[in-house]
Amino acid sequence: MKLTGLHLLLTYQCTLECDHCFVWGSPSQHGAMTIEIVQDILEQAKSAGCKSIYFEGGEPFLLYVVLARGVQRAFELGFQVGIVSNAYWATSVPDAVEWLRPFAGKLADLSLSSDLYHWSERLGQLVENAHAAAEQLDIPVGYISIAQPEARNAPPAFAQLPERESGVMFRGRAAEKLAARARQEPWHHFERCCHEDLRDPGRVHVDAYGNLHVCDGIVIGNLFHKPLREICRTYDPYANPITAALLEGGPAELVRSNGLAHQEEYADACHLCYAARLALRERFPEILAPDQMYGVN
């Protein structure tokens, strides 16, 4: 496995509790990185040959000092650096400039969440303030916008979301809150993973516990127990019972091979996969982790 990008889930905590959130972000969530953890992860990422680092959450600005130190160190190590944020901190343009000033000249991308899940008149103004401040500081800025579940024509959301709306992936909180609003299809139609390259993922996520996620909630190693470089060198998706089944025949095969009970229809492949993984957590606790990814506080 040759990684080019590593996305740090700086914290599972968030100021919001959006219905579409993959990681069940909310004000009550737990799990946060320290400066020491971030620095260790960045050194491992450099050793493993990664080229880009993203700081995400939850909401990474909740750990502002950790975020600022992390961005500084990532920049010093030569990474392309990005941040994903909901801009809760941009209460005015002048204030937003001060929040962003430590990142000027260091960020390749600031992605702001801006869609109906994050929207109110106040939240919309926050995003506008953050955008204006980023432009003043010459920080590249863009938007992440996820369509409503009824919008079936929106493209799927991959690692780098397009600026126009992207479709919901019905995993995490979206499986519980939004899936019923989408058009349903027979479960046996979902015979491949549409969103992740499980054979040779170019980017993965790491959380505060060291879990390396090939997809949110599917762990392929822990870099606190085994160096990231070694995890990449020895990665075999067919040795992992979850990724092996998904490569064999998608979420439908995950259901078949494990003899799982199931509904007749699901909103998409992610919806079926997430439901199957929920049912398999006791069987594969180290792979289907941590609790936060499955809505357990």
N, C-alpha and C positions, 0 to 999 in steps of 0.2 A: 504494500500500500504506500503510494507516494503522496503525501499530504502537501498541498499548496496553501491551505488556509485553516486556521484554528480560530473558532469563535468561543470566547470566554463568557459563560453565563455568570456574570459577576455576582449576581444575587437572584434568587427566585422571588424576592419581594418586589412589589410594584405599588405605585400610588393608585393604580386603577385595577379593576377586576373584569377585563374584557371577555365577552362571550366566546371569542374566537381564539383565545390564547392557547398555544401548544403546551406551555409549561405551567399552566394554572397559576400564573402570576397574580398576586393580590397583596394588600397591606398586611395580611396575617401570615404570609408564607415565611418559611425559614430557610436558611442556607446562604451564607455570604462568604466571599473570598476575603482574605487579609492581604496586606501588602506583600508579606512573605510568600504566600501561596501564589500570587500573581507573578512575582519575580521568578519563582521556581518554574512555573508553567512556561513563561516566556523563554527562559534559558533552554528548557526542554524542546520547545518549538523551534528554536534556532538550531539546535543540534539535529533535529529531525528534518531540517530543510524546508520548513514552512516559509512562505513569502509574505503572507498577509495575516493580520490579527484584527479581529473585531471584538469590541466590548459591548455586551448585550445584557439582557436580564430576562424577566423582571425589568426593573428600571435602574441602569447602571449609575445614574447621577445620584441615587440615594447613598452610594458609597463614594462620595466625591473625592476624598483624599486618595483612596485606593485607586479610583479611576484615573486621577491626574498623574499619580506616580506610575501607574501602569502604562498609560499612553506615552509618558516621557521615556520610560525604559524601552518600550517597544520601538519607539522612534530611534533611540540610540542604537538598538540592535539592527536597524535597517529594514524593519518591516513596513509594509504598506498598512496603515492603521485606520480603522473605522470605528464609529460608535453608532448604536441604534438607541433612540430615545423618544419618549412621548412629549418632551419639552415642558414638563410641569414647572420647571424652574424659570421659564422665560416670562416673568411677570411684567416686564417692560423691556423695550429694546435696549436701553442703557444697562439694565441689570443683566440681560442676556449676554451682552458684550463682555461683561466682567466674568460671568460664568464660563464663557467660551475662550477668554483670552489665553489661559494656559495652554490651549490646544492649537492656537494659531501657528501655522507653519509645520505642524506635526500630523494633521489629519489628512488622509486622502479622501475621506467620505464621512459626512454626518447625515445619517438617515433618520428622518422624522416621521413618526406614525401619524397619519392624517387620513381618517376615514370615518364612517358612521359609527364604528365601535368606539372610537376615541372622541366623538364629536359632541360638543355643545358650543354655544357662542363663546364661552370663556376659554374652553380648550382650543377652539379654532384660533382664537387670538394669540394664545401661547405659541402655537406652531408658527404663526406669522411673525411673531416677535423673534423667535429663534432663527427663522430663515433670514430675516433682515440683519440680525446680529452676525450670523455666519458670513453673509455677503460682505459686511463691513470689514470683517477680519480675513477675507479671502479664503474661507474654509469651504471646500466643495460640499454642497448640500443637496439633498434630494428627499423625496417622499416615499413612504411605504403605504400603500392604500389597498386594503382588502375588500373585495366585493361582498355584498350581502349573499346569504346562502341560496336565494332564489335565482341568482345571476349565474346561469350555467354556461354562458358563453365566455366568461372571463378566463384567461389562460391560467394554467397551474402556477403556483408560486414556488420557484426554485431558490437556490442559494442567493442569487442576486435578483431581487424583485424588479420587474419593469416599473416605469414611472406611472403607467396607467394601472387601473385596478387589476388585481390578481385574484383568482378564485380561492375560496376558503378550502383548507385541507381539514377534514373533519376528524381531528385527533385532539387529545387533551380536552380542555373545557368545551371546545367546539363540538366534539362528539356528543356531549351531554346536552348542551344548550341550543345547538343550531341544526343538528342533523335532520331533525324531524321536519324542518322547513324546506329542505331540498328535495328534488326529485329522487326517488329511490330506484335502484336497479337490483336484479337478482344477485344473490351473494356469489354464485359460481361464476359470474362474469369477471370478477376481480382476480385475475390470474397473473398479475405482475405488479411490482412496485413501480409506480409511475414517477416518483419524485426523487428518489435517492439512488446513486450508483453504489450498490452494496458490494460489488466485486472490488472496486478500486475507488473508494470515495476520495474526492479531491479536497473536501473540507469536512470537518467534524466539529462537534461542540464538546466542551469540557465544563463541568460544574464545580462547585466549591468543595465537593467530596472527592474530586479526582476522576469521577466517572467520565469516560470518553464515549460520547453518543454518536453512533452512525446515523441514527434518526432519534428524535426526542423520545427517550425512554427505552432505547435498545442499546445496551452498554457492551462495548467490545474490548474493554480493558480499563484499568485504573492506573493512572500515571503516578499516583502516590505509592503504588505497590510494584510497578514495573515501568521503566523509563519509556517515554513516548516513542523514542527512536526504536526501541526493541518491540513495542507493540506494533509499530508500522512494519518492521522487518518480518515479523512472524504472523501477521494477520492472515487468517484463512477463513473466509466467510462460510465455507462449507463445514467447518468444525464447530460453528455456533448453531445450535438447533433452531434459533429464530431466523437468522439470516439465510441459513441453508434452505429452510422451507420456503421463504419468500422468493429466493432465487429459483427454486424448483417450480413453483407455480403460484407465486403471489400470496396474498392473504387467504385466498380460497384454499390453497394447499396447507397453510398454517392451521386452518380449521380442520381439514380432512385428516392430516397426518397425526393430529393430536386428539381426534375424535370429539371435537367440541360441539356442544349445542349451539345453535345459531338462529337468528331471524331469517326470514326468507329474502328480505331486501335490506340494502344499506345505501347510504348517500354517496359513498365513493370507496375506493380501495383503502384509504386511511381509516375510514369509519369501521370497516370490517376488521382491519388489522388491529386497531386500538381495542375493539371489543374482544378479539381473540387474546390479545396480550393481557388484558385485565383478567381473563379467565385462567391464564397460565402463570400468573405472578408467583403463586405458591410453589409451583413446580420449578421455576427458573428465577429465584429471587435475586441472584447476582447479575443476571442479564437484564431483567425487566425492572429497572430501578432508576432513581430512588423513588420514595413515596411521593415526593412533590410532583413528579411527572404524571402521577396517576391520581391526583386530587386528594391525596391523604396528607393531612397536616400533622 
